[in-house]
């Protein structure tokens, strides 16, 4: 059996903020590896450093020290423009508040990152259709976010993340704004995507959600430890 390749390698990553004259170590020599096809949960309370970790992992921010390799690509010292390109090609984001544009239909929201990638019209349409099909929302393609339930809006957000064929799905509290039944449905969708080969990193403060992942990484006061 072929050895799984690492998608994320963080070595000794630190991020320091200066707040009111005090030094806050949001990440303190954090190291972790995520392999292709894994479903990993990163858990920690508010203020633990998990948002900073997610921002660096998602190329929304850079570390002060240490190294970050994403899908074989060294990320240190990238310009904003270069980080934006990596984000668009390698990472599919799913956020707690969906981040959908209200003026666009489900189809339009899913298509948006593909327009940024400058894909042709035909390829965009094919990918949008395939992504909406994967999340079971083909019948709602022409509906705007206000015409969709919270669970359906999150499915559109997942479809948008999938449409770019990312190396990794980064889900930040994806069930946080949903009732428990709808949250269960979204988690079932993530399990289905994982079974089909997707690499998923779930950022959460919820112990029950974290337990559903293959592997749990805990973060506290900027320190990262593997739980299982």
Rosetta blueprint (number, residue, H / E / L):
1 X L
2 X L
3 X L
4 X L
5 X L
6 X E
7 X E
8 X E
9 X E
10 X E
11 X E
12 X E
13 X E
14 X E
15 X E
16 X E
17 X E
18 X E
19 X E
20 X L
21 X L
22 X E
23 X E
24 X E
25 X E
26 X E
27 X E
28 X E
29 X E
30 X E
31 X E
32 X E
33 X E
34 X E
35 X E
36 X L
37 X L
38 X L
39 X E
40 X E
41 X E
42 X E
43 X E
44 X L
45 X L
46 X L
47 X L
48 X L
49 X L
50 X H
51 X H
52 X H
53 X H
54 X H
55 X H
56 X H
57 X H
58 X L
59 X L
60 X L
61 X L
62 X L
63 X L
64 X L
65 X E
66 X E
67 X E
68 X E
69 X E
70 X E
71 X L
72 X L
73 X E
74 X E
75 X L
76 X L
77 X L
78 X L
79 X L
80 X H
81 X H
82 X H
83 X H
84 X H
85 X H
86 X H
87 X H
88 X H
89 X H
90 X H
91 X E
92 X E
93 X E
94 X E
95 X L
96 X L
97 X L
98 X L
99 X L
100 X L
101 X L
102 X L
103 X L
104 X L
105 X E
106 X H
107 X H
108 X H
109 X H
110 X H
111 X H
112 X H
113 X H
114 X H
115 X H
116 X H
117 X L
118 X L
119 X L
120 X L
121 X H
122 X H
123 X H
124 X H
125 X H
126 X H
127 X H
128 X H
129 X H
130 X H
131 X H
132 X H
133 X H
134 X H
135 X L
136 X L
137 X L
138 X H
139 X H
140 X H
141 X L
142 X L
143 X L
144 X E
145 X H
146 X H
147 X H
148 X L
149 X L
150 X H
151 X H
152 X H
153 X H
154 X H
155 X H
156 X H
157 X H
158 X H
159 X H
160 X H
161 X H
162 X H
163 X H
164 X L
165 X L
166 X L
167 X L
168 X E
169 X E
170 X E
171 X E
172 X E
173 X L
174 X L
175 X L
176 X L
177 X L
178 X L
179 X L
180 X H
181 X H
182 X H
183 X H
184 X H
185 X H
186 X H
187 X H
188 X H
189 X H
190 X H
191 X H
192 X H
193 X H
194 X H
195 X H
196 X L
197 X L
198 X L
199 X L
200 X E
201 X E
202 X E
203 X E
204 X E
205 X L
206 X L
207 X H
208 X H
209 X H
210 X H
211 X L
212 X L
213 X L
214 X L
215 X E
216 X E
217 X E
218 X E
219 X E
220 X E
221 X L
222 X L
223 X E
224 X E
225 X E
226 X E
227 X L
228 X L
